[in-house]
Amino acid sequence: MTKKRNLLALLMIGVLGIMCLTGCSNENSDNNKSQSSNTMNNETSEYSEVSSKTLEKILQKGQIDIATTGTYRPYTYVDENNELQGFEIDMGKAIAEKLGVEANFITGDLDGLIPSLTAGKWDLVMTGVFKEPSRLDVVDISTTYASDGFIAVTLADSNCCEDITKLDGLVVGCINGSSAQTIIENDIGGYKELKGYPGNTEAYADLKAGRIDVYVTNYVPSADFIANDTQEPLLKQVGEVYGLTEIGAAMAKDDTEFKDTINKAIEECINDGTVDEIGIKYTGGVLARSVN
């Protein structure tokens, strides 16, 4: 119990200001939208001599292609102007700026982003990617720039579930291909049925309609949603945070030079305060990085 309370305390660093944020945007699951940042640096990149085919391609194009879901506020979402926003979007732009190129974002369902990354369709996946063992078997993940855990969400007037670890006999929802799905299937179990969704929008709609009993998702995005949601029936988080895990940018395996380059850019963003500024912008506080 003490360990879980410590996890919750760490996460609260990043979400204390959520209730004070304004300008709530409805999430949009448009999977065909792409967007380029305006952060092009026309000077020669300091990384231009690194030996990496991926990096060479990026520098030649003047663009790094980053895949994201666009449906996971405050990490990645589409605002009222149909433009991508969020912690991961600004992080992607900051990395691109360090490389001296533009960030080009492509949206898609989470369960297809990693397979397409390994097939070479884009350079990075940035959408709250957790450093879990099953994922690290398939892709490399950068230096940690945030962390988050998992929480159970139910209707505000429901007593069907008291904690994420107690799903016995319940119809549970999660995002297809997510770390939440992995921990439900492999670590928690006990559920009556597990339903997968492409994004938060669809999952919350089914939870409110009574088609699932509980939605298992990340703490920070669910705190943001609940704080800004005014449509009945309202929702609540129940129990304690489970499995605080580090977050980074995913890339194809075994391109050591490219990974080192991305890590260097992220470390510069951490050291110059960029990461903390982005966290404050989207959550009202500095997101925890360490899981210790």
MILUMMI-708385 format. One record per residue: residue number from 1; residue in one letter; x negated, y, z of N, C-alpha, C in turn. Coordinates in steps of 0.1 Angstrom, whole numbers, m for minus. Example, Ala and Ser with C-alpha at 12.3 -4.5 7.8 and 13.67 -1.06 7.14 Angstrom:
2
{site 1 "a" {m132 m57 78} {m123 m45 78} {m132 m33 78}}
{site 2 "s" {m128 m22 71} {m137 m11 71} {m129 0 79}}
***
This chain:
292
{site 1 "m" {m8 m12 0} {0 0 0} {m9 13 0}}
{site 2 "t" {m19 12 8} {m28 24 9} {m35 27 m5}}
{site 3 "k" {m39 16 m12} {m45 17 m25} {m36 24 m35}}
{site 4 "k" {m23 20 m35} {m13 26 m44} {m11 40 m40}}
{site 5 "r" {m10 43 m27} {m8 57 m24} {m20 66 m28}}
{site 6 "n" {m32 60 m28} {m44 68 m33} {m42 70 m48}}
{site 7 "l" {m37 60 m55} {m36 62 m70} {m26 74 m72}}
{site 8 "l" {m15 74 m65} {m5 84 m66} {m10 98 m63}}
{site 9 "a" {m19 98 m53} {m25 111 m49} {m34 117 m60}}
{site 10 "l" {m41 108 m66} {m50 112 m78} {m41 118 m89}}
{site 11 "l" {m31 111 m92} {m22 115 m104} {m15 128 m101}}
{site 12 "m" {m12 130 m88} {m5 142 m85} {m13 155 m87}}
{site 13 "i" {m26 153 m88} {m35 165 m91} {m31 170 m105}}
{site 14 "g" {m27 161 m114} {m24 166 m127} {m10 169 m130}}
{site 15 "v" {m1 167 m120} {14 170 m123} {20 179 m113}}
{site 16 "l" {13 185 m104} {19 194 m94} {26 205 m101}}
{site 17 "g" {21 210 m112} {27 222 m118} {38 219 m128}}
{site 18 "i" {42 206 m130} {52 203 m141} {65 210 m139}}
{site 19 "m" {70 211 m126} {83 217 m124} {83 232 m127}}
{site 20 "c" {70 238 m128} {70 252 m131} {68 255 m146}}
{site 21 "l" {66 245 m154} {64 247 m168} {78 250 m175}}
{site 22 "t" {77 259 m185} {89 262 m192} {87 259 m207}}
{site 23 "g" {97 261 m215} {96 259 m229} {98 244 m232}}
{site 24 "c" {107 237 m226} {108 223 m228} {112 220 m243}}
{site 25 "s" {105 210 m249} {108 206 m263} {114 192 m263}}
{site 26 "n" {123 190 m272} {128 177 m275} {118 169 m282}}
{site 27 "e" {116 156 m278} {106 148 m285} {112 144 m299}}
{site 28 "n" {103 142 m309} {107 139 m322} {99 127 m327}}
{site 29 "s" {105 117 m332} {98 105 m336} {95 105 m351}}
{site 30 "d" {93 116 m357} {89 117 m372} {76 110 m374}}
{site 31 "n" {76 99 m382} {64 91 m383} {56 94 m396}}
{site 32 "n" {60 105 m403} {54 108 m416} {47 121 m416}}
{site 33 "k" {47 128 m405} {42 141 m404} {27 141 m402}}
{site 34 "s" {19 150 m409} {5 152 m406} {3 167 m404}}
{site 35 "q" {m8 170 m397} {m10 184 m394} {m25 186 m392}}
{site 36 "s" {m30 197 m398} {m44 200 m396} {m46 212 m387}}
{site 37 "s" {m56 212 m379} {m59 223 m370} {m66 234 m378}}
{site 38 "n" {m66 246 m372} {m73 257 m378} {m86 260 m371}}
{site 39 "t" {m93 250 m366} {m105 252 m358} {m117 249 m366}}
{site 40 "m" {m117 250 m379} {m128 247 m388} {m140 256 m384}}
{site 41 "n" {m151 249 m382} {m164 256 m380} {m172 255 m392}}
{site 42 "n" {m175 266 m399} {m181 266 m412} {m196 265 m411}}
{site 43 "e" {m202 265 m398} {m216 263 m397} {m220 248 m398}}
{site 44 "t" {m232 245 m402} {m237 232 m403} {m236 225 m389}}
{site 45 "s" {m230 213 m389} {m228 205 m377} {m241 201 m371}}
{site 46 "e" {m243 201 m358} {m255 196 m352} {m256 181 m353}}
{site 47 "y" {m245 175 m357} {m245 160 m357} {m247 155 m372}}
{site 48 "s" {m251 164 m381} {m251 160 m395} {m262 150 m399}}
{site 49 "e" {m272 149 m390} {m283 139 m393} {m281 126 m386}}
{site 50 "v" {m270 124 m379} {m267 111 m373} {m264 101 m384}}
{site 51 "s" {m270 89 m383} {m268 78 m393} {m256 70 m390}}
{site 52 "s" {m245 74 m396} {m232 67 m394} {m224 69 m407}}
{site 53 "k" {m219 58 m413} {m211 60 m425} {m198 67 m422}}
{site 54 "t" {m192 64 m410} {m180 71 m406} {m182 86 m405}}
{site 55 "l" {m193 90 m398} {m196 104 m395} {m199 111 m408}}
{site 56 "e" {m207 104 m417} {m210 109 m430} {m198 113 m438}}
{site 57 "k" {m188 103 m438} {m176 106 m445} {m168 118 m439}}
{site 58 "i" {m168 119 m426} {m161 130 m420} {m167 143 m423}}
{site 59 "l" {m180 144 m423} {m187 156 m425} {m186 160 m440}}
{site 60 "q" {m186 150 m449} {m184 153 m463} {m170 159 m466}}
{site 61 "k" {m160 153 m460} {m146 157 m462} {m144 170 m454}}
{site 62 "g" {m151 173 m444} {m148 184 m435} {m136 182 m427}}
{site 63 "q" {m133 169 m424} {m121 166 m417} {m122 152 m410}}
{site 64 "i" {m117 152 m398} {m116 139 m390} {m101 135 m389}}
{site 65 "d" {m98 123 m393} {m84 119 m393} {m81 112 m380}}
{site 66 "i" {m71 117 m373} {m67 112 m360} {m53 108 m360}}
{site 67 "a" {m50 95 m356} {m37 90 m355} {m31 92 m341}}
{site 68 "t" {m18 95 m340} {m12 97 m327} {3 93 m329}}
{site 69 "t" {10 92 m318} {25 89 m319} {34 101 m321}}
{site 70 "g" {30 112 m314} {39 124 m315} {52 122 m307}}
{site 71 "t" {52 112 m298} {65 109 m291} {62 107 m276}}
{site 72 "y" {51 113 m271} {47 109 m257} {43 122 m249}}
{site 73 "r" {52 131 m248} {49 144 m241} {46 141 m226}}
{site 74 "p" {36 147 m221} {28 159 m226} {15 155 m233}}
{site 75 "y" {13 142 m236} {1 138 m243} {2 142 m258}}
{site 76 "t" {13 138 m264} {15 141 m278} {30 141 m282}}
{site 77 "y" {34 153 m287} {48 154 m290} {50 165 m301}}
{site 78 "v" {62 165 m307} {65 175 m318} {74 185 m311}}
{site 79 "d" {71 198 m313} {78 209 m307} {90 213 m315}}
{site 80 "e" {97 224 m311} {109 229 m317} {106 234 m331}}
{site 81 "n" {93 237 m334} {89 241 m348} {84 230 m356}}
{site 82 "n" {86 217 m352} {82 205 m359} {67 205 m360}}
{site 83 "e" {60 210 m350} {45 210 m350} {40 201 m338}}
{site 84 "l" {29 194 m341} {24 185 m330} {17 194 m319}}
{site 85 "q" {20 190 m307} {14 197 m296} {10 186 m286}}
{site 86 "g" {3 190 m275} {0 181 m264} {m14 180 m260}}
{site 87 "f" {m17 173 m249} {m30 172 m244} {m39 165 m254}}
{site 88 "e" {m35 154 m260} {m43 147 m269} {m45 155 m282}}
{site 89 "i" {m36 163 m286} {m37 170 m298} {m48 181 m296}}
{site 90 "d" {m47 188 m285} {m58 198 m283} {m71 192 m280}}
{site 91 "m" {m71 180 m274} {m84 173 m273} {m90 169 m286}}
{site 92 "g" {m82 164 m296} {m86 161 m309} {m92 173 m316}}
{site 93 "k" {m85 185 m315} {m90 197 m321} {m103 201 m315}}
{site 94 "a" {m105 199 m302} {m117 203 m295} {m129 194 m300}}
{site 95 "i" {m126 182 m301} {m137 172 m307} {m141 176 m321}}
{site 96 "a" {m130 179 m329} {m133 183 m343} {m141 196 m343}}
{site 97 "e" {m138 205 m335} {m146 218 m335} {m160 216 m331}}
{site 98 "k" {m163 206 m322} {m177 203 m318} {m184 197 m330}}
{site 99 "l" {m177 190 m339} {m183 184 m350} {m184 193 m362}}
{site 100 "g" {m177 205 m361} {m177 214 m372} {m168 211 m384}}
{site 101 "v" {m157 203 m380} {m147 199 m391} {m133 202 m386}}
{site 102 "e" {m123 200 m395} {m109 201 m391} {m104 188 m385}}
{site 103 "a" {m94 189 m377} {m87 177 m372} {m74 176 m380}}
{site 104 "n" {m72 164 m386} {m60 161 m394} {m53 150 m386}}
{site 105 "f" {m41 153 m382} {m33 143 m374} {m22 136 m383}}
{site 106 "i" {m21 123 m380} {m12 115 m387} {m3 108 m376}}
{site 107 "t" {10 108 m377} {18 102 m367} {23 88 m371}}
{site 108 "g" {25 79 m362} {31 66 m364} {34 59 m352}}
{site 109 "d" {41 47 m353} {44 40 m341} {32 34 m335}}
{site 110 "l" {31 33 m321} {20 29 m314} {15 15 m318}}
{site 111 "d" {24 6 m320} {20 m8 m323} {13 m10 m337}}
{site 112 "g" {14 1 m345} {7 0 m358} {m6 9 m359}}
{site 113 "l" {m8 17 m349} {m20 26 m349} {m33 19 m348}}
{site 114 "i" {m34 10 m339} {m47 3 m337} {m50 m6 m349}}
{site 115 "p" {m41 m15 m354} {m44 m23 m366} {m48 m15 m378}}
{site 116 "s" {m42 m3 m380} {m46 6 m391} {m59 12 m388}}
{site 117 "l" {m63 15 m376} {m76 20 m373} {m87 10 m376}}
{site 118 "t" {m85 m3 m372} {m95 m13 m376} {m96 m16 m391}}
{site 119 "a" {m85 m12 m398} {m85 m14 m413} {m91 m2 m420}}
{site 120 "g" {m95 8 m412} {m102 20 m417} {m93 31 m423}}
{site 121 "k" {m80 31 m419} {m71 42 m424} {m73 55 m418}}
{site 122 "w" {m79 56 m405} {m82 68 m399} {m94 66 m390}}
{site 123 "d" {m99 77 m384} {m112 77 m377} {m110 74 m362}}
{site 124 "l" {m99 80 m356} {m96 79 m342} {m82 77 m339}}
{site 125 "v" {m78 71 m328} {m65 70 m323} {m65 77 m309}}
{site 126 "m" {m57 88 m308} {m56 96 m296} {m41 98 m292}}
{site 127 "t" {m37 89 m283} {m23 90 m279} {m21 84 m265}}
{site 128 "g" {m30 87 m256} {m30 80 m243} {m35 66 m243}}
{site 129 "v" {m46 64 m250} {m51 50 m252} {m58 46 m239}}
{site 130 "f" {m54 35 m233} {m59 30 m221} {m71 20 m223}}
{site 131 "k" {m81 21 m215} {m93 12 m215} {m89 m1 m209}}
{site 132 "e" {m81 m9 m215} {m77 m22 m209} {m85 m33 m217}}
{site 133 "p" {m88 m44 m210} {m97 m54 m216} {m92 m59 m230}}
{site 134 "s" {m79 m61 m231} {m74 m67 m244} {m76 m57 m256}}
{site 135 "r" {m76 m44 m252} {m78 m34 m263} {m92 m32 m266}}
{site 136 "l" {m101 m33 m256} {m115 m32 m258} {m121 m44 m266}}
{site 137 "d" {m113 m55 m267} {m117 m66 m275} {m116 m63 m290}}
{site 138 "v" {m108 m53 m293} {m104 m50 m307} {m111 m37 m311}}
{site 139 "v" {m112 m27 m303} {m117 m14 m306} {m127 m9 m296}}
{site 140 "d" {m135 1 m299} {m143 8 m290} {m135 20 m285}}
{site 141 "i" {m137 24 m272} {m130 36 m267} {m140 45 m261}}
{site 142 "s" {m138 58 m263} {m148 68 m259} {m150 70 m244}}
{site 143 "t" {m159 79 m241} {m160 84 m228} {m146 89 m222}}
{site 144 "t" {m143 86 m210} {m130 89 m204} {m128 104 m202}}
{site 145 "y" {m117 109 m206} {m113 123 m204} {m100 125 m197}}
{site 146 "a" {m94 114 m193} {m82 114 m184} {m79 100 m179}}
{site 147 "s" {m69 100 m170} {m65 87 m165} {m50 88 m161}}
{site 148 "d" {m43 76 m161} {m29 76 m158} {m26 62 m153}}
{site 149 "g" {m15 61 m146} {m10 48 m142} {4 45 m147}}
{site 150 "f" {11 35 m142} {24 31 m146} {34 32 m135}}
{site 151 "i" {46 35 m139} {57 37 m129} {70 32 m135}}
{site 152 "a" {79 28 m126} {93 24 m130} {102 35 m130}}
{site 153 "v" {110 37 m141} {120 48 m142} {134 41 m143}}
{site 154 "t" {144 46 m135} {157 41 m135} {167 53 m135}}
{site 155 "l" {180 50 m136} {190 60 m134} {189 66 m120}}
{site 156 "a" {192 79 m118} {190 85 m105} {199 79 m95}}
{site 157 "d" {210 74 m98} {220 68 m88} {219 53 m88}}
{site 158 "s" {208 47 m93} {207 33 m94} {198 28 m82}}
{site 159 "n" {201 16 m77} {192 9 m67} {188 m4 m72}}
{site 160 "c" {188 m6 m86} {185 m19 m91} {170 m23 m90}}
{site 161 "c" {161 m13 m89} {147 m16 m88} {141 m6 m78}}
{site 162 "e" {132 m12 m69} {126 m3 m59} {111 m1 m62}}
{site 163 "d" {105 m9 m72} {91 m8 m75} {88 m15 m88}}
{site 164 "i" {78 m10 m95} {74 m16 m108} {70 m31 m106}}
{site 165 "t" {66 m35 m94} {62 m49 m92} {74 m58 m90}}
{site 166 "k" {86 m52 m89} {98 m60 m86} {108 m59 m97}}
{site 167 "l" {106 m67 m108} {114 m66 m120} {123 m79 m121}}
{site 168 "d" {123 m87 m111} {131 m100 m112} {145 m98 m116}}
{site 169 "g" {149 m105 m126} {163 m105 m131} {167 m92 m138}}
{site 170 "l" {158 m83 m141} {162 m70 m148} {159 m70 m162}}
{site 171 "v" {166 m62 m170} {164 m59 m184} {154 m47 m184}}
{site 172 "v" {142 m50 m189} {132 m40 m188} {128 m34 m202}}
{site 173 "g" {125 m21 m203} {121 m15 m215} {107 m11 m214}}
{site 174 "c" {100 m10 m226} {86 m5 m227} {84 m1 m241}}
{site 175 "i" {73 5 m244} {69 9 m258} {62 m3 m264}}
{site 176 "n" {65 m7 m276} {59 m17 m283} {44 m15 m284}}
{site 177 "g" {36 m25 m281} {21 m24 m283} {15 m16 m272}}
{site 178 "s" {22 m12 m261} {16 m3 m251} {9 m11 m240}}
{site 179 "s" {1 m5 m232} {m5 m11 m221} {6 m15 m211}}
{site 180 "a" {17 m8 m210} {28 m12 m201} {33 m25 m205}}
{site 181 "q" {35 m28 m218} {39 m41 m222} {30 m52 m218}}
{site 182 "t" {17 m49 m219} {7 m59 m215} {8 m63 m200}}
{site 183 "i" {9 m52 m191} {9 m55 m177} {23 m62 m173}}
{site 184 "i" {34 m58 m180} {46 m64 m176} {46 m79 m180}}
{site 185 "e" {41 m82 m192} {41 m96 m196} {30 m105 m189}}
{site 186 "n" {18 m99 m186} {7 m107 m181} {5 m106 m166}}
{site 187 "d" {9 m95 m160} {6 m93 m146} {19 m93 m137}}
{site 188 "i" {30 m87 m141} {41 m86 m133} {52 m97 m135}}
{site 189 "g" {57 m98 m147} {66 m109 m150} {79 m108 m142}}
{site 190 "g" {87 m119 m142} {100 m119 m134} {112 m113 m141}}
{site 191 "y" {110 m106 m152} {121 m99 m158} {130 m109 m165}}
{site 192 "k" {143 m104 m167} {153 m112 m174} {150 m111 m189}}
{site 193 "e" {148 m99 m194} {145 m96 m208} {136 m84 m209}}
{site 194 "l" {128 m84 m219} {119 m73 m222} {122 m67 m236}}
{site 195 "k" {126 m54 m236} {129 m48 m249} {118 m38 m252}}
{site 196 "g" {114 m38 m265} {103 m29 m269} {109 m17 m278}}
{site 197 "y" {103 m6 m276} {108 6 m283} {96 13 m290}}
{site 198 "p" {99 21 m301} {88 28 m308} {83 40 m300}}
{site 199 "g" {91 46 m291} {87 58 m284} {96 60 m272}}
{site 200 "n" {93 71 m265} {100 75 m253} {115 78 m256}}
{site 201 "t" {117 85 m267} {130 90 m270} {141 79 m271}}
{site 202 "e" {137 68 m278} {146 56 m279} {148 49 m265}}
{site 203 "a" {137 48 m258} {137 41 m245} {146 48 m235}}
{site 204 "y" {144 61 m234} {152 69 m225} {167 69 m228}}
{site 205 "a" {170 69 m241} {184 69 m246} {190 55 m242}}
{site 206 "d" {183 44 m243} {189 31 m239} {190 30 m224}}
{site 207 "l" {181 36 m217} {181 36 m202} {194 43 m198}}
{site 208 "k" {196 55 m203} {208 63 m199} {221 56 m204}}
{site 209 "a" {220 49 m215} {232 42 m220} {235 29 m212}}
{site 210 "g" {226 25 m204} {228 12 m196} {224 0 m203}}
{site 211 "r" {217 1 m215} {212 m11 m222} {200 m17 m216}}
{site 212 "i" {193 m10 m208} {182 m15 m200} {183 m10 m186}}
{site 213 "d" {178 m18 m176} {179 m14 m162} {168 m5 m158}}
{site 214 "v" {156 m7 m163} {145 0 m159} {135 2 m171}}
{site 215 "y" {129 13 m171} {119 16 m182} {105 17 m175}}
{site 216 "v" {96 9 m179} {82 10 m174} {73 18 m183}}
{site 217 "t" {67 28 m178} {60 38 m186} {49 44 m178}}
{site 218 "n" {42 54 m184} {31 61 m177} {37 72 m167}}
{site 219 "y" {30 74 m157} {34 83 m147} {35 98 m152}}
{site 220 "v" {25 103 m158} {25 117 m162} {36 120 m172}}
{site 221 "p" {37 113 m183} {48 116 m192} {62 115 m186}}
{site 222 "s" {64 105 m178} {77 103 m172} {80 114 m162}}
{site 223 "a" {70 119 m155} {72 130 m146} {76 143 m153}}
{site 224 "d" {69 145 m165} {72 156 m173} {87 155 m179}}
{site 225 "f" {91 143 m183} {104 142 m189} {115 144 m178}}
{site 226 "i" {113 138 m167} {123 140 m156} {124 154 m151}}
{site 227 "a" {113 161 m150} {113 175 m146} {120 184 m155}}
{site 228 "n" {120 181 m168} {126 190 m178} {140 185 m183}}
{site 229 "d" {144 173 m179} {156 167 m184} {168 172 m177}}
{site 230 "t" {178 177 m184} {190 183 m178} {203 175 m182}}
{site 231 "q" {201 165 m191} {213 158 m196} {217 146 m188}}
{site 232 "e" {229 146 m183} {234 135 m175} {235 122 m184}}
{site 233 "p" {233 111 m178} {229 108 m164} {214 111 m162}}
{site 234 "l" {210 116 m151} {196 119 m148} {189 107 m144}}
{site 235 "l" {175 108 m144} {167 97 m141} {158 100 m129}}
{site 236 "k" {151 89 m124} {142 91 m113} {130 81 m115}}
{site 237 "q" {119 84 m109} {108 74 m108} {110 67 m94}}
{site 238 "v" {107 54 m95} {109 46 m82} {96 39 m79}}
{site 239 "g" {94 37 m66} {82 29 m62} {69 37 m63}}
{site 240 "e" {58 30 m64} {45 36 m65} {38 34 m78}}
{site 241 "v" {28 42 m80} {20 41 m92} {12 28 m93}}
{site 242 "y" {12 22 m104} {5 9 m106} {m6 10 m116}}
{site 243 "g" {m18 5 m112} {m29 3 m122} {m34 15 m128}}
{site 244 "l" {m39 25 m120} {m45 37 m126} {m56 32 m136}}
{site 245 "t" {m56 37 m148} {m65 33 m159} {m71 45 m166}}
{site 246 "e" {m83 44 m171} {m89 55 m178} {m84 55 m192}}
{site 247 "i" {m84 68 m198} {m79 71 m211} {m91 77 m220}}
{site 248 "g" {m92 72 m232} {m101 78 m241} {m96 77 m256}}
{site 249 "a" {m105 81 m265} {m102 80 m279} {m106 67 m285}}
{site 250 "a" {m97 60 m292} {m101 47 m298} {m107 49 m312}}
{site 251 "m" {m117 40 m315} {m123 40 m328} {m127 26 m332}}
{site 252 "a" {m130 24 m344} {m134 10 m349} {m147 6 m341}}
{site 253 "k" {m147 m7 m339} {m159 m13 m331} {m172 m13 m339}}
{site 254 "d" {m182 m12 m331} {m196 m15 m336} {m202 m4 m345}}
{site 255 "d" {m197 8 m344} {m203 19 m351} {m209 28 m340}}
{site 256 "t" {m221 23 m335} {m227 29 m323} {m230 44 m325}}
{site 257 "e" {m235 48 m336} {m238 62 m339} {m226 71 m338}}
{site 258 "f" {m215 66 m344} {m203 74 m344} {m197 75 m330}}
{site 259 "k" {m197 64 m322} {m192 64 m309} {m201 74 m300}}
{site 260 "d" {m214 73 m302} {m223 82 m294} {m220 97 m297}}
{site 261 "t" {m217 99 m310} {m214 113 m314} {m201 118 m308}}
{site 262 "i" {m190 110 m308} {m178 113 m302} {m179 115 m287}}
{site 263 "n" {m187 106 m281} {m189 107 m267} {m196 120 m263}}
{site 264 "k" {m206 124 m271} {m213 136 m269} {m204 148 m270}}
{site 265 "a" {m195 148 m280} {m186 159 m281} {m176 160 m269}}
{site 266 "i" {m171 148 m265} {m162 148 m253} {m169 153 m241}}
{site 267 "e" {m182 148 m239} {m189 152 m227} {m191 167 m227}}
{site 268 "e" {m194 173 m238} {m195 188 m239} {m182 195 m235}}
{site 269 "c" {m171 189 m240} {m157 194 m236} {m155 193 m221}}
{site 270 "i" {m160 183 m215} {m158 181 m201} {m167 192 m193}}
{site 271 "n" {m179 193 m198} {m189 201 m191} {m186 216 m192}}
{site 272 "d" {m180 220 m204} {m177 234 m206} {m163 238 m201}}
{site 273 "g" {m156 229 m195} {m143 232 m189} {m131 230 m198}}
{site 274 "t" {m133 227 m211} {m123 226 m221} {m112 215 m217}}
{site 275 "v" {m117 204 m212} {m107 193 m208} {m98 198 m197}}
{site 276 "d" {m104 204 m187} {m96 209 m176} {m86 219 m180}}
{site 277 "e" {m90 228 m189} {m81 239 m194} {m69 233 m201}}
{site 278 "i" {m72 222 m209} {m61 216 m217} {m52 209 m207}}
{site 279 "g" {m57 202 m197} {m48 196 m187} {m39 206 m180}}
{site 280 "i" {m45 217 m176} {m37 227 m170} {m26 233 m179}}
{site 281 "k" {m29 234 m192} {m20 239 m202} {m8 231 m203}}
{site 282 "y" {m10 217 m203} {1 208 m206} {8 202 m193}}
{site 283 "t" {1 202 m182} {7 195 m170} {7 205 m158}}
{site 284 "g" {1 216 m159} {1 225 m148} {m10 222 m138}}
{site 285 "g" {m19 212 m141} {m30 209 m132} {m41 201 m139}}
{site 286 "v" {m52 199 m133} {m63 192 m139} {m60 177 m138}}
{site 287 "l" {m60 170 m149} {m58 155 m149} {m70 148 m143}}
{site 288 "a" {m66 138 m135} {m77 130 m129} {m84 122 m140}}
{site 289 "r" {m97 121 m139} {m105 112 m148} {m110 100 m141}}
{site 290 "s" {m115 100 m129} {m120 89 m122} {m109 80 m117}}
{site 291 "v" {m111 67 m117} {m101 58 m112} {m106 52 m98}}
{site 292 "n" {m117 57 m93} {m122 53 m80} {m117 61 m69}}
***
